[in-house]
Amino acid sequence: VAVLDAARCTGCCACANACPTNAISMLQGAEGFSAPVIDEAKCIACGKCVKSCPVLTPLESADSRFQEVYAAWSLDDDIRFESTSGGAFSEFALAWLALGGSLCGACYGEGQRVEHIVVDSKDGLAAIRQSKYAQSDIGDCYRQIRDALKHGRRMLFCGSPCQCAGLISYLGGRPEGLFVVNFVCRGINSPKAFASFLSWLEGCYGSKVSRVWFKNKVHGWNRFSTRVEFKNGRVYSKDRYHDLFMRGYIEQNLYMRECCHACEFRNLAQTADV
Protein backbone atom coordinates (compact mmCIF):
# COMPACT_ATOMS: atom_id res chain seq x y z
CA VAL A 1 0.00 0.00 0.00
CA ALA A 2 1.33 3.46 -0.89
CA VAL A 3 2.21 5.61 2.10
CA LEU A 4 1.41 9.31 2.19
CA ASP A 5 4.12 11.64 3.43
CA ALA A 6 2.95 12.86 6.84
CA ALA A 7 3.64 16.47 5.84
CA ARG A 8 1.04 16.22 3.05
CA CYS A 9 -1.70 14.44 5.02
CA THR A 10 -4.73 16.65 5.64
CA GLY A 11 -6.37 14.34 8.18
CA CYS A 12 -9.55 14.25 6.07
CA CYS A 13 -10.38 10.68 7.24
CA ALA A 14 -11.28 9.45 3.74
CA CYS A 15 -8.90 6.50 4.05
CA ALA A 16 -10.29 5.40 7.41
CA ASN A 17 -13.85 5.59 6.11
CA ALA A 18 -12.93 3.66 2.95
CA CYS A 19 -11.13 0.76 4.65
CA PRO A 20 -13.40 -2.34 4.46
CA THR A 21 -11.66 -4.08 7.37
CA ASN A 22 -11.36 -1.06 9.67
CA ALA A 23 -7.59 -1.46 9.61
CA ILE A 24 -7.03 2.30 9.67
CA SER A 25 -7.30 4.34 12.84
CA MET A 26 -6.94 8.13 13.09
CA LEU A 27 -4.53 8.72 15.97
CA GLN A 28 -3.46 12.05 17.43
CA GLY A 29 0.19 12.96 17.02
CA ALA A 30 2.45 15.13 19.18
CA GLU A 31 1.03 18.38 17.73
CA GLY A 32 -2.56 17.24 18.25
CA PHE A 33 -3.45 16.45 14.65
CA SER A 34 -4.98 13.09 13.72
CA ALA A 35 -3.30 10.97 11.06
CA PRO A 36 -3.96 7.44 9.75
CA VAL A 37 -2.24 4.46 11.32
CA ILE A 38 -2.59 1.07 9.61
CA ASP A 39 -3.00 -2.19 11.51
CA GLU A 40 -1.03 -4.49 9.22
CA ALA A 41 -2.73 -7.56 10.71
CA LYS A 42 -6.11 -6.31 9.42
CA CYS A 43 -4.92 -4.80 6.12
CA ILE A 44 -5.85 -6.82 3.01
CA ALA A 45 -3.95 -4.51 0.62
CA CYS A 46 -7.12 -3.68 -1.35
CA GLY A 47 -5.87 -0.18 -2.15
CA LYS A 48 -9.16 1.54 -1.29
CA CYS A 49 -7.37 3.89 1.09
CA VAL A 50 -5.07 5.09 -1.70
CA LYS A 51 -7.94 5.48 -4.15
CA SER A 52 -9.95 7.52 -1.64
CA CYS A 53 -7.08 9.82 -0.64
CA PRO A 54 -7.49 13.21 -2.39
CA VAL A 55 -3.73 13.80 -2.11
CA LEU A 56 -2.48 10.45 -3.45
CA THR A 57 -5.28 10.24 -6.04
CA PRO A 58 -6.15 13.86 -6.93
CA LEU A 59 -9.59 14.61 -8.31
CA GLU A 60 -10.20 16.25 -11.64
CA SER A 61 -11.46 19.69 -10.70
CA ALA A 62 -13.83 21.91 -12.62
CA ASP A 63 -12.26 24.58 -14.81
CA SER A 64 -12.08 27.67 -12.60
CA ARG A 65 -12.40 29.97 -15.63
CA PHE A 66 -16.10 29.17 -15.81
CA GLN A 67 -16.99 29.73 -12.17
CA GLU A 68 -19.40 32.48 -11.19
CA VAL A 69 -18.81 34.67 -8.14
CA TYR A 70 -21.52 36.11 -5.91
CA ALA A 71 -21.77 37.88 -2.58
CA ALA A 72 -24.55 36.64 -0.31
CA TRP A 73 -25.88 37.05 3.20
CA SER A 74 -29.05 36.16 5.05
CA LEU A 75 -31.81 38.77 5.26
CA ASP A 76 -32.89 37.29 8.60
CA ASP A 77 -31.39 39.48 11.35
CA ASP A 78 -31.32 36.67 13.91
CA ILE A 79 -29.62 34.21 11.57
CA ARG A 80 -27.07 36.82 10.56
CA PHE A 81 -26.27 37.67 14.18
CA GLU A 82 -25.96 34.04 15.26
CA SER A 83 -23.83 33.19 12.22
CA THR A 84 -20.22 34.14 11.62
CA SER A 85 -20.02 34.64 7.85
CA GLY A 86 -23.24 36.40 6.95
CA GLY A 87 -25.55 33.43 7.40
CA ALA A 88 -25.37 32.21 3.81
CA PHE A 89 -24.74 28.62 4.93
CA SER A 90 -27.86 28.70 7.10
CA GLU A 91 -29.95 29.76 4.11
CA PHE A 92 -28.53 26.92 1.99
CA ALA A 93 -29.20 24.54 4.85
CA LEU A 94 -32.78 25.71 5.46
CA ALA A 95 -33.58 25.31 1.77
CA TRP A 96 -32.06 21.82 1.88
CA LEU A 97 -34.08 20.84 4.96
CA ALA A 98 -37.23 22.05 3.19
CA LEU A 99 -36.47 19.55 0.43
CA GLY A 100 -36.39 16.77 3.02
CA GLY A 101 -32.61 16.54 3.09
CA SER A 102 -30.04 16.16 5.85
CA LEU A 103 -26.98 18.23 6.75
CA CYS A 104 -23.44 17.32 7.73
CA GLY A 105 -21.27 19.95 9.39
CA ALA A 106 -19.00 20.67 12.35
CA CYS A 107 -20.25 21.22 15.88
CA TYR A 108 -18.79 21.53 19.37
CA GLY A 109 -19.10 18.12 20.96
CA GLU A 110 -18.20 16.86 24.42
CA GLY A 111 -15.53 19.02 26.01
CA GLN A 112 -15.90 21.54 23.13
CA ARG A 113 -14.16 19.05 20.82
CA VAL A 114 -14.90 19.97 17.20
CA GLU A 115 -16.50 17.12 15.27
CA HIS A 116 -18.66 16.56 12.21
CA ILE A 117 -22.20 15.28 12.72
CA VAL A 118 -25.24 14.54 10.54
CA VAL A 119 -28.46 16.41 11.42
CA ASP A 120 -31.90 16.70 9.85
CA SER A 121 -33.65 19.54 11.69
CA LYS A 122 -33.47 23.28 12.38
CA ASP A 123 -32.28 22.48 15.90
CA GLY A 124 -29.47 20.46 14.38
CA LEU A 125 -28.60 23.36 12.09
CA ALA A 126 -28.14 25.61 15.12
CA ALA A 127 -25.50 23.19 16.43
CA ILE A 128 -23.39 23.29 13.26
CA ARG A 129 -23.72 27.03 12.63
CA GLN A 130 -20.73 29.37 13.20
CA SER A 131 -16.99 29.11 12.56
CA LYS A 132 -14.78 26.67 14.45
CA TYR A 133 -11.05 27.33 14.47
CA ALA A 134 -9.74 23.82 15.16
CA GLN A 135 -9.67 20.79 12.88
CA SER A 136 -12.84 18.76 13.13
CA ASP A 137 -13.02 15.00 13.52
CA ILE A 138 -14.94 13.54 10.55
CA GLY A 139 -15.47 10.21 12.31
CA ASP A 140 -17.60 7.94 10.11
CA CYS A 141 -19.63 10.78 8.55
CA TYR A 142 -18.53 9.90 5.00
CA ARG A 143 -19.98 6.42 5.53
CA GLN A 144 -23.19 7.90 6.92
CA ILE A 145 -23.48 10.17 3.86
CA ARG A 146 -22.87 7.26 1.48
CA ASP A 147 -25.53 5.12 3.17
CA ALA A 148 -28.05 7.99 3.21
CA LEU A 149 -27.52 8.68 -0.50
CA LYS A 150 -27.96 4.98 -1.31
CA HIS A 151 -31.36 5.16 0.38
CA GLY A 152 -32.39 8.20 -1.65
CA ARG A 153 -31.73 10.79 1.04
CA ARG A 154 -30.47 14.23 -0.03
CA MET A 155 -27.28 15.29 1.77
CA LEU A 156 -25.62 18.71 2.16
CA PHE A 157 -22.01 18.56 3.37
CA CYS A 158 -20.06 21.57 4.63
CA GLY A 159 -16.35 21.35 5.42
CA SER A 160 -12.89 22.61 4.57
CA PRO A 161 -11.70 22.25 0.95
CA CYS A 162 -9.61 19.19 1.82
CA GLN A 163 -12.53 17.57 3.66
CA CYS A 164 -14.81 18.20 0.67
CA ALA A 165 -12.21 16.64 -1.63
CA GLY A 166 -11.91 13.71 0.78
CA LEU A 167 -15.66 13.11 0.66
CA ILE A 168 -15.81 13.19 -3.14
CA SER A 169 -12.79 10.88 -3.37
CA TYR A 170 -14.33 8.48 -0.87
CA LEU A 171 -17.61 8.40 -2.79
CA GLY A 172 -15.78 7.97 -6.12
CA GLY A 173 -17.53 10.95 -7.66
CA ARG A 174 -20.64 13.05 -7.15
CA PRO A 175 -23.76 10.96 -6.50
CA GLU A 176 -27.13 12.49 -7.22
CA GLY A 177 -28.61 14.17 -4.18
CA LEU A 178 -25.30 15.47 -2.78
CA PHE A 179 -24.56 19.19 -2.41
CA VAL A 180 -21.12 20.26 -1.19
CA VAL A 181 -20.26 23.61 0.42
CA ASN A 182 -16.81 24.69 1.53
CA PHE A 183 -15.39 27.95 2.88
CA VAL A 184 -12.40 30.20 2.33
CA CYS A 185 -9.92 28.34 4.54
CA ARG A 186 -6.86 29.99 6.04
CA GLY A 187 -5.55 26.74 7.50
CA ILE A 188 -6.74 24.39 10.24
CA ASN A 189 -5.55 24.63 13.83
CA SER A 190 -4.50 21.90 16.21
CA PRO A 191 -7.30 20.49 18.41
CA LYS A 192 -4.63 20.09 21.10
CA ALA A 193 -3.76 23.80 20.98
CA PHE A 194 -7.46 24.71 21.06
CA ALA A 195 -8.09 22.41 24.04
CA SER A 196 -5.09 23.90 25.85
CA PHE A 197 -6.43 27.40 25.28
CA LEU A 198 -9.82 26.46 26.75
CA SER A 199 -8.18 24.64 29.66
CA TRP A 200 -6.15 27.77 30.44
CA LEU A 201 -9.30 29.89 30.39
CA GLU A 202 -11.09 27.43 32.68
CA GLY A 203 -8.27 27.87 35.18
CA CYS A 204 -8.51 31.64 34.91
CA TYR A 205 -12.29 31.75 35.28
CA GLY A 206 -12.69 28.90 37.75
CA SER A 207 -15.29 27.03 35.74
CA LYS A 208 -15.83 24.69 32.80
CA VAL A 209 -16.59 26.17 29.38
CA SER A 210 -20.25 26.02 28.35
CA ARG A 211 -20.03 27.75 24.94
CA VAL A 212 -17.42 28.96 22.46
CA TRP A 213 -18.36 31.66 19.96
CA PHE A 214 -15.72 32.82 17.51
CA LYS A 215 -16.35 35.98 15.45
CA ASN A 216 -18.73 37.23 18.11
CA LYS A 217 -20.05 40.69 17.23
CA VAL A 218 -20.09 42.36 20.66
CA HIS A 219 -16.98 44.39 19.74
CA GLY A 220 -18.17 44.98 16.16
CA TRP A 221 -18.66 42.82 13.08
CA ASN A 222 -15.10 43.13 11.79
CA ARG A 223 -12.99 42.45 14.87
CA PHE A 224 -13.10 38.62 14.93
CA SER A 225 -13.89 38.63 18.64
CA THR A 226 -13.71 35.46 20.70
CA ARG A 227 -16.43 34.91 23.31
CA VAL A 228 -16.22 32.01 25.75
CA GLU A 229 -19.02 31.43 28.26
CA PHE A 230 -18.56 29.45 31.48
CA LYS A 231 -20.92 27.36 33.56
CA ASN A 232 -20.54 29.73 36.51
CA GLY A 233 -21.98 32.58 34.40
CA ARG A 234 -18.70 34.40 33.74
CA VAL A 235 -17.75 35.44 30.19
CA TYR A 236 -14.41 35.89 28.41
CA SER A 237 -14.59 38.30 25.46
CA LYS A 238 -11.67 39.78 23.52
CA ASP A 239 -11.23 40.95 19.94
CA ARG A 240 -8.66 39.56 17.49
CA TYR A 241 -6.05 42.07 18.62
CA HIS A 242 -6.18 40.93 22.26
CA ASP A 243 -7.35 37.30 22.17
CA LEU A 244 -4.25 35.11 22.43
CA PHE A 245 -5.70 32.21 20.43
CA MET A 246 -6.68 34.35 17.42
CA ARG A 247 -3.43 36.30 17.58
CA GLY A 248 -1.43 33.08 17.50
CA TYR A 249 -3.48 31.90 14.53
CA ILE A 250 -3.83 35.05 12.42
CA GLU A 251 -0.60 36.85 13.24
CA GLN A 252 1.87 33.98 13.74
CA ASN A 253 0.41 30.78 12.17
CA LEU A 254 1.46 29.00 15.35
CA TYR A 255 -0.78 25.95 15.37
CA MET A 256 -1.73 25.17 11.77
CA ARG A 257 -1.34 21.71 10.27
CA GLU A 258 1.89 21.32 8.30
CA CYS A 259 0.15 20.66 4.98
CA CYS A 260 -1.75 23.95 5.28
CA HIS A 261 1.45 25.92 4.65
CA ALA A 262 1.53 24.42 1.14
CA CYS A 263 -2.16 23.58 0.70
CA GLU A 264 -2.94 21.42 -2.32
CA PHE A 265 -6.60 22.51 -2.31
CA ARG A 266 -6.19 26.29 -2.32
CA ASN A 267 -6.93 26.90 -6.00
CA LEU A 268 -10.21 28.16 -7.45
CA ALA A 269 -10.90 24.87 -9.25
CA GLN A 270 -12.66 23.50 -6.17
CA THR A 271 -14.57 20.26 -5.75
CA ALA A 272 -17.46 21.95 -3.95
CA ASP A 273 -20.68 23.27 -5.49
CA VAL A 274 -20.35 26.51 -3.48
Beta strands, then each sheet from edge to edge (+ up, - down):
strand 1: 24-28
strand 2: 34-38
strand 3: 102-108
strand 4: 114-119
strand 5: 155-158
strand 6: 178-181
strand 7: 209-216
strand 8: 225-230
strand 9: 235-238
sheet 1: 1+ 2-
sheet 2: 4+ 3- 5- 6-
sheet 3: 7+ 8- 9+
end
